[in-house]
Amino acid sequence: MSWYISLFGSIAVIMAGIYKKLNIGLTMIFGAITLGLLSYLPGKDLFLVFYSGTVNSVTVMLFVSILLLGILGYILKETGALQEIIASLNALVADIRIITAVLPALIGMLTVPGGAILSAPLCAEAGSRLQLPPERQAAINIWFRHVFYFALPLFPSLILAAQLSGVNIGRFVLHNLPLVLLGALTGFYYLFRGFPAPGEGFSISAGAAGRLLISLAPLLVVLILVTFFDLYFPLALLVGIILALLNYLPGQNKLTRFGRRIRSMILPGINIP
């Protein structure tokens, strides 16, 4: 019975912190301390648990990965790659339903801070062309932002699951992929049912396809390196970050501009002013 009290006491502290809009990191720390105290852990043991959890290789890898994911998402947003992805999709795909579903999925993949806020107006803009009601637009945004997480190597929970289980993350992705595709297709059918697309199919545009590929290249490289080459995830993210920094470098003196991008985008990407 005592562990019930410890667990629910810890959850109550976390929920109270979230309700009061406290810093989520501090809230989780207070929740962990509450769990330890209610479990009657001696002070020394509580400190050792915190220390071993902090320096654990899985914790360090997950922390670094989330840090680098934030940087990558910020760079893609600031360099205009995200806007180019949307513009290229509009040029390539005539079926607005596909665009409405793909936009929240792509932004969910980027793990940009405030991604839900970013994807909502894009989804609403595309959905309004189909005359979708607001509640249907919200459902599409939520569903397609999250349905691919179970087969997305960039998703922190999947990274953690792979590390804790010792299973290659590529195997996680390949085993989850059929269920994810089924979920995406089922969601597409039900959420867009009764709203036929004003356009049909795809249009062939080598220029738009090339721009889409260039804009997505940093993400695609990370996915390929992790899924098929089993590269250490933070290293794969570093490759993606370098590629994102090199994308769309304007004018001459590209090396100088590359250095400026590093200074102007890395620290804001990890929310350091």
N, C-alpha and C positions, 0 to 999 in steps of 0.2 A: 504493500500500500504506500510505503514511504516514497518509492520512486514515482508514483502517480503525482504525489504532492509536489515533488521536485520539478517534474516535467511541466505540469500545468501552471505552477508558479512562475517558471521561467517564461513560458508562452504568454502568460498574463502581463509580465513586465514588458516583453517585446511589443505586444499589442497596444499597451498603454503608451509606450514611446512613439509608436507609429501614429497613434491617434493624436498625440500631442505634437506631432510633426517634428520630433527631435531628430538629430543626426542619426542616420540608420546604422552607421558603424558603431557609434557609442551605445545605441540601443541594443545592438547584438552583444556587445561586450557586457553590458549590465545584465542582459538575459543569461549569458554564460556564467557570470559571477553568482547570480541568483540560483542557478542550477547547482553550482558547486556548494554554495552555503546550505541550501536546503537538503543536499545529499550528505551533509555533515562531514565534508572533506576537511581535514586539518589544513591550516594555512599553508604549510610547507608543501603538502601534496597538491593543493589548488594551484600554487605557483608553478610546480613542476608540470602539471597538466597544461597550463597556459604556455609555458616555455616550449615543451615538446611539440605542442600543436602549432606554435608559431614558426619554429625552425624546421618543421617536417617538410620533406621535399615536395610532397603533394600540395601543401599549403603555399609554399614559395612559388611553385610552378603555376598554380591557379592565380595567385596574386599578380605575378608578372604577366600572365596571359591576359587577364582582364585589363590591366594597365595598357598593354600594347593594343588590345582591341579598341579601347577608347581613343587612342592616338590614331589608329588606322581609320576609324569612322570619322573622326574630326577632319583628317586630311582629305578624305574623299569628299566631304561636304564643302570644305573651304576651297579646294582646287577646282570646283565646278564639275567633278566627275559624276556626282549624284544627279545634278541637273541634266548632264549630257546623257545619262542612262535613260532618264524619263523622256527626253526629246527624241532619242533614237528609237525607243519603244513606240512612241507615237507615230514615227515615220514608218516603222516596220509592220506594226500590228493594226489591222483595220478593225478587228473585233474589240470594242471598248471594254467588254466584259473581262477579257484576258488582261488588259492593262490595269483595270480596277483591282484585279486579284494579285497581279504581279507586283505592283507598287508597294503595298504593305509588306509583302514577302521579302522584297529586296531591302527595304529599310530595316526590317527585323534582322536580316542577315548582317547588316552593317554594325549593329549594336551601338548606334549613335545615342548619346545621352539625350533623353527627351524624344526618343524615336517614335513613341506612340503619338505624341503631339505633332511631330513632323509628318507622319504618314496619314493622320486623320484628314487634314485639308486636301491632300493629294487624292486620297480615296474619295472624298466628298466631291471634289471637282470632276473626277472621272465618272463617279456614280450619278451625278446630276445629269449628265448627258444621256444616261439610261432612264432618267426619271425614277431612280430608286428612292424610296422613303428613307428618312434619316436613320431609323432604327435598323434598316437593312444595310445601309452604308457602314454603320458602327459594327454590326455583326461581321461583315466582310473584312473590315479592318482588323478586328480581334482575331478572327479565325485564321486568316492567311498570314498574319504576323507571327503566329505561334505554331501552326500545324507542321511546319518544316523543322522545328527545333529538334525533333527526335532523330533527324538524320543530318544535322548541321554540325560539322566539327568545330565551328566557331562559337557554339553555344556553351557557356561556362558550366552548366549542369552536366552536359554530356562529357566535357573534358574531365570533370571531377569524377563522374561515374567510371570512365575509362581508367583513370589513375588509381582509384580505390580498388577496382576489380582486377587490375593488371591485364585487362583485355585491350588489344589494339583498337584505337578509336575508329580506324577504317572498318574493322569488323562490326563495330557498333552501327556505323552508318549503313553498311550493306545489309545488315539484318533488319534494321528499322525502315529501310527505304520502301519496301512494298507496302507496309502499313501507312506510311506517310503519304505515298502517292494515292492510296485508296482514300485516305482522309481528305486530301486536297480535291480529288475528283468528286467525292460525295458532297463536300461542302460547296463546290462550284455548282453542282447540279441543283441542290436545294436552295442556295442563296440567290442564284440568278434565275430560278425557275419563274416563268411568266414575264421575263424581261428580255426579249430577243434583241440581239445586237443590231444597230443601224448599219454597220459595215460587215464585211465578210472576209475571213481568212487573213492572209498576210500579204504584204507587198514586198517585192524584191528591190532592195536598194543596197548596192555594195557599199556606198558611202556611209549610210546609217548603220549597217551591220558592222563595218570597221570601227566606227566611233563607239558603238556599244561594246565591242570586244576590248577596245583599248581602255574604256572606262571601267569595265569589269575585271580587267587583267589582274590587278592586285588581289582581289578576292579569289579569282579562279586559281591563281598560283598558290595561294595559301591552301585552298581546298585540295588541290592536286598533290602538293608536297606532303600534306598530313595524311590524306586518305590512301594514296597509292605508293608513297615512298617512306611512310612512317617517320618523317622528320620530326624532331623535337618541336613541339607546338610553338613555343616562344621564338625559336629560330625561324620557323616558317612565317610567323607574323612579322619578324624583322625584315625578311625578304619582301613581303607584301608592302610594308611601310616604305621601304626604299623605292620600290616600283611606283607607289602612289606619289611619292615626293618628286619623282622624275617625270610623271605624267603632266602634260600640258604646261611645260616650262616655256614662258613666253620669250620672244626676242633673242638677242645675243647674250653672251656671257652666261651660258647656262650653268656653269659650275658655281659662279658667284650667286646666281639666283637660287640654286639648289641649297647652298649654305644658308641663305636668308630664310628659305622655307623651313629648314631644320630649326632655326632659332625662333621663328614666328609661329610654328605649328606644333612642335613637340610638347612644350610646356602647357599651352592652352588645351592640348589634347588630353592631358592628364589632370586638367582643372587646376593648374598652378598658374596664377596670374603673372 
